Amino acid sequence: MSANVIITFTVKPEKAGSFRVIMNSVKMDLPKVEGCLNVAIYNDQSNSNVYTLVETWASEALHQKHISGVIESGGWGVISEHLICDPISRYFSQI
């Protein structure tokens, strides 16, 4: 069963430009990761410092494997230095 992950990031205003660069890389690179079926990135129209990723994975386990790799590689540290607070991340089932 596929897993849908929705993640919302709130970015520090002074990091907005470099975070957008990261999101453009995610849009290009994440679909190449094993198990990633789709990714869409949204920027809040009323608050440009809020981004939401909607990802579809072949399984929750493959998404967790990917997240572990991002943490181990130090990539998460780069992302988190752009954020005001921890992202909100949840798995959803389509109805």
C-alpha positions, 0 to 999 in steps of 0.5 A: 500500500502506498503512503502519502506524506504531507510535510509543512515547513515554516522558513526563517525569512532571511533563509527564504531564497536558499530554502527555495533553491533546496525545494527546487532540488527536492523537486528534481531529485526526490522522484529518483529515490527508490520508492518515491512515486510523486512529489509536489511542492506548494508555497503558501500564497498568504505566507511565502515562508510556508512550504508544503510537500505532498509526497507519495511513496511505495510504502511508509518503510521506503519513506522512513529509509529515505529520511534516515539517509537524509539524516545520516548524510547531514542533509537534514541539518542543512534543511533544519537551519532554514526553519523557524520550528520543526516541520509538521509531518504526517502520513495520510490515506486517500479516501 
